[in-house]
Amino acid sequence: MADVQLNGQSLTTTSATTAPASGASETWTVSALAAGIRTLVTGQKYALVDATPGATPNQQAEIIRVTAATAGGASITVTRGADGTTPVAHAATAVFAIILVASAIVPNLAPDYAFPTAAAPATLANYFDPTHNTYNWKTRLLRKTHAAAGRALDGSGRFDMVVIGDSLMIGYDGTNTTCQTGFEIPRIAMNQLSSMMGGFVNGGSGIQMSAPVAQGANFTERWASTGTVSNTLYSGLTTMYAGSTLTYTSSAVGTAISLYYSDASTQFTVQVDGGSPVTITPGGLQQMMRYQVTGLASGTHSIKVNCSTNWVFITGAMVDVPGVGAKVHNLSIGGGAAGTGDGTRTYTTNWTDNTGTAGGMANTRKAMLTLEGITAPDLVVVHLGGNDLQNAASATNAINAIAGLTTIKGWWPNADFVLLSSIRVGPNTTEALWVDFKARVFQWVDQNDVLMVDYQDRAGVYETYVANGGAGGDTIHPKNATALDWGKQLGSLLAA
């Protein structure tokens, strides 16, 4: 195939040739490259299936391996008849469908950061798809998600999506004074999935944390306060001082409302929809509690917290339609980490630490779900790792982070599980350390047979991500447009 055209996901020859020997190397001149083409990636294998109109399909697809490509895609060098397949002869203007195939070892997992030989994973059970930045993406690993989406579509049940992550789960343009839920990647993903399936039944707001997940933000736009109220970045906790108020007003419609607070709080009162104050007397324990009102008229609702004595600790609220619809519970914490540090830097917000201060309770975000009866969510999405390696001096943090992912997955072993593999979140982490961490991530995905989206492959290495304008004003967090891109991509993948 000395002269070919690449168009979409097909290859068209422009001259007839005879079949070469298996293992022969050929250089193909690419005479035409259509806009939007999925380019063939060096190091990947592809099956060529004869799709010429009127031709008899070849019984055994030939597999080729791309071994080199010139800048701009003017030519590619391939090995014909890879994996013991038989090279095929072809006539002029023959058409072949191009299908990415799995490889036992993928030399170039992600074009933007190919692993050096010393750091590359020793064994890879699955394959990386550069067209979608995914690894080990298998439809069978989304069975619960698809079934739950069906329930949310016809109103026969609920679809609970739980998100555990860090501040990269929301867009940030550097000028935000509030954490804009419209740019939360998980909510964008759910909206995209709903749109592709024809529209889910309303399920309410999902759990909305009171403290932000975005760097520099004060509250989400659904929360308002008076008096002295502080949000502790890296803990996701809102602390109320004497004389202050905190009000959550939903944009979502529902018939029930819940407020989540620490049992270590002092006595306080709440008002639902401006009604009479109800006194709440906590028990003084370090655990999550819920105040709930059901049977409300269908509509938007509010709950106001009144603090008379230091301190009241609030973590979130939810307006719900019990039992039906799609619900996104984004429990991401700014500064959140999977591991426990390396002895020199200990993370107070690591997701696997079961200890906690009075009100801090990093891990007990999970307890909000339990209070709502969500002990077996349909889909768990995790985005952690970037903070684990910030300012790290050794690979110990990477090892602890991988162990943390294992613990988190063990919380809900039967849920569909998607790992969003982080970009390197700043210049402080060395590239060598990060590459070692990413190699461990790929191996962990293999060992646990979960789905992965690699944001570093999508955005580029840190320097590329910043140079291309993917980062917001702080040059770390994704800008709003980037968050929209990542969220819509995730939603589309979930529909596959």
C-alpha positions in Angstrom: 0.0 0.0 0.0 2.4 2.7 -1.2 -0.2 5.4 -1.5 -3.2 5.7 0.8 -5.9 8.1 1.9 -7.0 8.3 5.5 -10.6 9.5 6.0 -12.5 9.2 9.2 -11.8 5.6 10.4 -11.1 4.1 7.0 -8.2 3.7 4.7 -8.4 3.9 0.9 -5.7 2.7 -1.4 -4.9 4.6 -4.6 -2.9 1.9 -6.4 -3.1 -1.9 -6.6 -0.4 -4.1 -4.9 0.4 -7.7 -4.2 0.6 -9.1 -0.7 4.0 -8.7 1.0 5.5 -11.3 3.3 4.4 -11.3 6.9 6.5 -8.9 9.0 7.4 -6.8 6.0 8.0 -3.1 6.7 6.3 -0.6 4.3 6.2 3.2 4.2 2.9 4.5 3.1 2.6 8.0 1.6 -0.6 9.7 2.9 -1.9 11.5 -0.1 -5.0 12.9 1.6 -5.9 13.5 5.2 -9.5 14.5 5.9 -10.4 17.0 8.5 -11.2 15.4 11.9 -9.3 12.2 11.0 -8.3 9.9 13.8 -4.6 9.6 13.1 -2.8 6.3 13.4 -0.6 6.4 16.5 3.0 5.1 16.6 3.3 1.9 18.6 -0.4 0.9 18.3 -1.8 -2.0 16.4 -4.8 -1.8 14.0 -6.9 -4.4 12.2 -7.6 -3.7 8.5 -11.0 -5.2 7.6 -11.8 -5.1 3.8 -14.8 -2.9 3.4 -14.6 -2.3 -0.4 -18.2 -2.1 -1.8 -19.0 -5.4 -3.5 -15.9 -7.1 -2.4 -15.8 -10.4 -0.4 -14.7 -9.5 3.2 -11.4 -11.0 4.2 -12.0 -13.9 6.6 -9.0 -13.0 8.8 -8.3 -9.4 9.3 -4.8 -8.3 8.8 -3.1 -6.6 11.7 -0.6 -3.8 11.2 1.7 -2.1 13.7 2.5 1.6 13.1 6.3 1.9 13.7 6.9 5.5 12.6 5.2 8.6 11.3 6.5 11.8 9.9 5.6 15.2 11.3 2.2 16.3 10.0 1.2 12.7 9.0 2.7 12.9 5.5 3.8 9.3 5.7 3.6 6.4 8.1 5.8 3.2 8.4 4.0 0.0 9.3 4.8 -3.6 9.9 2.4 -5.8 7.8 0.9 -9.0 9.0 1.6 -8.5 12.7 0.6 -11.1 15.3 0.8 -13.9 12.7 -1.9 -12.5 10.5 -1.7 -12.7 6.7 -1.1 -9.6 4.6 -3.7 -9.0 2.0 -3.4 -8.0 -1.6 -5.7 -5.2 -2.8 -6.9 -3.5 -5.9 -6.8 0.2 -6.5 -9.4 2.2 -4.5 -9.8 -0.7 -2.0 -11.4 0.4 1.3 -10.3 -0.9 4.7 -12.0 -0.2 8.0 -9.4 0.6 10.7 -10.0 -0.9 14.1 -7.7 -0.4 17.1 -6.8 -3.7 18.7 -5.5 -4.7 22.1 -1.8 -5.2 22.5 0.0 -7.2 25.2 2.6 -4.5 25.5 1.8 -1.0 24.3 5.2 0.8 23.9 3.6 4.3 23.7 0.7 4.4 26.1 0.1 8.1 25.7 1.8 10.1 23.0 2.4 13.1 25.2 4.3 11.3 27.8 5.7 8.0 26.6 7.2 6.0 29.5 10.9 5.6 29.5 11.9 2.0 29.4 12.9 2.0 33.1 9.6 3.4 34.2 7.2 1.6 31.8 4.8 -0.9 33.4 6.1 -4.5 33.0 2.8 -6.0 32.0 -0.3 -4.4 30.5 -3.4 -6.5 30.2 -5.4 -3.9 28.2 -5.0 -1.1 25.7 -4.9 2.6 25.5 -7.3 4.3 23.1 -5.7 7.6 22.0 -8.9 8.7 20.3 -10.7 9.0 23.6 -7.8 9.1 26.1 -9.1 5.9 27.8 -7.5 2.8 29.1 -9.3 -0.5 29.6 -12.6 1.0 28.5 -15.0 -2.0 28.4 -18.8 -1.7 28.1 -19.3 -4.6 30.5 -17.8 -2.5 33.2 -20.7 0.0 32.9 -23.6 -2.5 33.3 -24.8 -1.0 36.5 -24.5 2.5 35.1 -26.5 1.7 32.0 -29.2 -0.1 34.1 -29.4 2.9 36.5 -29.6 5.3 33.6 -32.5 3.3 32.2 -34.3 3.7 35.6 -33.6 7.4 35.6 -34.9 7.7 32.1 -38.3 6.0 32.7 -38.7 7.1 36.3 -38.8 3.6 37.7 -35.8 4.2 40.1 -32.8 6.2 40.9 -29.3 6.6 39.5 -26.6 7.5 42.2 -23.3 8.8 40.9 -20.7 9.4 43.6 -17.6 11.5 43.0 -14.6 11.5 45.2 -11.9 13.9 44.1 -10.0 17.1 44.5 -10.3 20.7 43.3 -9.6 19.7 39.6 -13.2 18.6 39.5 -14.5 22.1 38.7 -13.6 24.8 36.3 -11.8 27.9 37.5 -11.0 31.0 35.5 -9.3 32.9 38.3 -12.1 35.5 38.7 -14.7 33.3 40.4 -15.9 34.5 43.8 -18.2 31.5 44.0 -17.7 27.8 43.1 -19.9 27.5 40.1 -21.8 24.2 40.1 -22.5 24.6 36.4 -18.8 23.9 35.7 -18.5 20.8 38.0 -17.2 18.1 35.7 -19.4 15.3 37.2 -22.6 17.4 36.7 -21.6 18.3 33.2 -21.0 14.5 32.5 -24.4 13.6 33.9 -26.1 16.3 31.9 -24.4 15.0 28.8 -25.4 11.4 29.4 -29.0 12.5 30.1 -29.1 14.5 26.9 -27.7 11.6 24.8 -30.3 9.2 26.3 -33.3 11.5 25.9 -33.6 13.2 29.3 -33.6 11.7 32.8 -36.4 12.2 35.3 -35.5 14.9 37.8 -33.9 13.5 40.9 -33.1 16.7 42.8 -29.8 18.3 43.4 -27.7 15.5 44.8 -25.5 16.3 47.8 -24.2 19.8 47.5 -21.2 20.6 49.8 -21.3 23.9 51.5 -17.5 24.5 51.3 -16.0 24.9 47.8 -13.9 22.5 45.9 -12.4 25.2 43.8 -9.2 27.1 44.8 -10.0 30.6 46.0 -13.7 30.3 45.9 -15.9 31.1 49.0 -19.2 29.3 48.5 -21.2 27.6 45.8 -23.7 30.0 44.3 -26.5 28.1 46.2 -25.2 29.1 49.6 -25.3 32.5 51.3 -24.1 33.6 54.8 -24.3 36.5 57.3 -21.9 37.1 60.1 -18.6 35.2 60.6 -18.6 32.0 58.6 -15.4 30.4 57.3 -14.7 27.6 54.8 -11.6 25.6 55.5 -9.9 24.9 52.2 -8.7 21.3 52.0 -11.4 20.0 54.5 -14.6 20.9 52.7 -16.0 22.1 56.1 -18.0 25.3 56.8 -17.5 26.6 60.4 -20.2 29.0 61.8 -19.4 31.4 64.6 -21.8 33.0 67.1 -24.4 35.2 65.5 -23.9 33.9 61.9 -26.4 32.3 59.5 -25.9 30.0 56.5 -28.6 29.4 54.0 -28.9 26.9 51.2 -31.4 27.6 48.4 -31.7 24.9 45.7 -32.1 25.4 42.0 -33.3 21.9 41.6 -36.9 20.9 42.3 -37.7 18.3 44.9 -40.0 17.2 47.7 -37.5 16.7 50.5 -34.5 18.6 51.9 -31.6 17.4 54.0 -28.8 19.2 56.0 -25.6 17.5 57.0 -23.7 18.6 60.1 -21.2 17.5 62.6 -22.5 16.0 65.9 -19.6 17.9 67.5 -21.5 21.2 66.8 -23.1 23.4 69.5 -26.9 23.8 69.6 -28.4 25.6 66.6 -31.7 26.1 64.9 -32.9 25.5 61.3 -35.7 27.0 59.2 -37.1 25.3 56.1 -38.6 27.6 53.5 -38.6 30.4 56.0 -40.7 28.5 58.5 -40.5 28.5 62.3 -37.1 27.7 63.8 -36.5 24.1 64.9 -33.8 23.5 67.5 -31.1 20.9 66.9 -29.1 19.6 69.9 -26.0 17.7 68.8 -24.6 14.9 71.0 -21.0 16.1 71.0 -19.6 13.1 69.0 -17.2 13.2 66.0 -19.7 11.9 63.5 -21.9 13.1 60.6 -25.5 13.8 61.3 -28.5 14.7 59.1 -31.6 16.8 59.6 -34.3 16.0 57.0 -37.8 17.2 56.1 -39.9 15.2 53.7 -43.3 15.6 52.2 -42.7 19.1 50.9 -44.6 20.5 47.9 -42.7 19.9 44.7 -40.5 22.9 44.0 -37.3 24.6 45.0 -36.6 24.8 48.7 -34.3 26.4 51.2 -32.8 25.7 54.6 -31.3 28.3 56.9 -29.0 27.5 59.8 -28.8 29.9 62.8 -25.7 29.8 65.0 -25.9 31.4 68.5 -22.8 29.9 70.1 -19.3 28.9 68.7 -19.2 26.6 66.7 -21.5 24.9 64.2 -20.0 22.7 61.6 -21.9 22.2 58.3 -20.9 20.0 55.4 -23.7 20.1 52.8 -27.4 19.9 51.9 -29.6 18.3 49.3 -33.0 18.8 47.8 -34.3 15.4 46.7 -37.0 13.6 44.8 -36.9 10.4 46.9 -36.5 7.1 45.0 -36.2 8.4 41.4 -34.1 10.3 39.0 -30.4 11.0 38.4 -28.4 12.3 41.4 -24.8 13.6 41.4 -23.1 13.5 44.8 -19.9 15.5 44.2 -18.0 15.0 47.5 -14.7 16.3 46.1 -12.5 18.2 48.6 -10.0 20.9 47.6 -6.6 19.5 48.4 -7.9 16.0 48.6 -5.5 13.1 48.4 -5.7 9.3 48.2 -2.8 8.5 50.4 -1.5 9.5 53.8 1.6 11.4 52.9 5.3 10.3 53.2 6.0 11.2 56.8 7.2 14.7 55.9 3.8 15.9 54.6 0.7 14.4 56.1 -2.6 15.0 54.4 -5.5 16.0 56.7 -7.9 15.5 53.8 -6.8 12.1 52.6 -9.9 10.0 51.8 -8.7 6.8 53.6 -8.0 8.2 57.1 -10.8 7.2 59.4 -9.7 9.6 62.1 -10.8 13.2 62.2 -10.9 16.4 64.2 -14.1 17.8 65.7 -15.9 18.7 62.5 -13.0 18.1 60.1 -13.9 14.5 59.3 -12.3 14.3 55.9 -13.2 10.7 55.3 -16.7 11.0 56.7 -17.9 12.8 53.6 -18.8 9.1 52.8 -21.0 9.2 55.9 -23.4 11.6 54.2 -24.2 8.9 51.6 -24.8 6.3 54.3 -27.2 8.7 56.0 -29.1 8.9 52.7 -29.2 5.1 52.5 -26.6 5.1 49.6 -24.5 2.1 50.6 -24.3 0.7 47.1 -24.0 3.6 44.5 -24.3 2.7 40.8 -21.2 4.6 39.7 -18.2 5.8 41.6 -15.9 8.3 39.9 -12.5 9.1 41.5 -10.1 11.8 40.6 -7.1 11.8 43.0 -3.3 11.7 42.8 -2.3 15.2 41.9 -2.1 16.4 45.5 -0.5 13.2 46.7 2.6 14.1 44.7 2.7 17.9 45.1 6.1 18.8 46.7 6.8 15.1 47.3 10.5 14.1 47.6 10.2 10.4 47.0 8.0 7.7 45.5 6.5 6.9 48.9 3.6 9.2 48.2 2.9 7.4 45.0 2.9 4.0 46.7 0.5 5.3 49.4 -1.8 6.9 46.8 -2.2 3.6 45.0 -3.0 1.9 48.3 -5.5 4.6 49.0 -7.3 3.9 45.7 -7.6 0.3 46.6 -9.2 1.3 49.9 -11.7 3.6 48.2 -12.6 1.0 45.7 -13.2 -1.5 48.6 -15.8 0.8 50.1 -18.2 0.0 47.2 -16.8 -3.1 45.6 -19.9 -3.8 43.4 -20.2 -0.3 41.9 -19.0 0.6 38.4 -15.7 2.4 38.9 -14.1 5.1 36.7 -10.7 6.5 37.6 -10.0 10.0 36.1 -6.2 10.0 36.0 -4.9 13.4 36.9 -2.6 15.7 35.1 0.5 16.8 36.9 -0.8 19.7 38.8 2.2 22.0 38.9 5.9 22.5 38.4 6.8 21.2 41.9 6.5 17.5 41.1 9.4 16.2 39.1 8.6 14.6 35.8 10.5 11.4 36.7 8.4 11.0 39.9 5.2 11.7 38.0 6.0 9.2 35.3 6.7 6.5 37.9 3.3 7.3 39.5 1.5 7.1 36.2 3.1 3.7 35.5 1.7 2.5 38.9 -1.7 3.9 38.0 -1.8 1.8 34.7 -0.8 -1.3 36.6 -3.5 -0.7 39.3 -6.2 -0.3 36.6 -5.1 -3.6 35.1 -5.1 -5.4 38.5 -8.5 -4.0 39.5 -10.1 -4.1 36.0 -11.6 -0.7 36.2 -12.2 2.1 33.6 -9.7 5.0 33.2 -9.8 8.3 31.5 -6.3 9.9 31.2 -6.6 13.7 31.5 -2.9 14.1 31.1 -3.1 12.5 27.6 -6.0 14.8 26.8 -4.5 18.0 28.1 -0.8 17.4 27.6 2.0 17.4 30.2 1.7 20.3 32.7 3.7 22.8 30.6 1.6 22.0 27.5 -1.6 22.2 29.4 -0.7 25.7 30.6 0.8 26.9 27.3 -2.4 25.8 25.4 -4.6 27.7 27.7 -6.2 24.7 29.4 -5.5 26.0 32.9 -7.4 28.8 34.6 -6.0 32.0 36.1 -3.9 30.1 38.8 -2.2 27.9 36.1 -3.3 24.7 37.9 -7.0 24.2 37.9 -8.9 23.7 34.6 -10.6 26.8 33.2 -14.3 26.6 32.7 -14.1 25.8 29.0 -11.7 22.9 29.9 -14.1 21.6 32.5 -16.9 21.6 30.0 -14.7 19.7 27.5 -13.7 17.0 30.1 -17.2 16.7 31.5 -18.9 16.3 28.1 -16.3 13.7 27.1 -16.9 11.7 30.3 -20.7 11.8 29.8 -20.3 10.6 26.2 -18.0 7.7 27.3 -20.6 6.7 29.9 -23.2 6.4 27.2 -21.0 4.0 25.1 
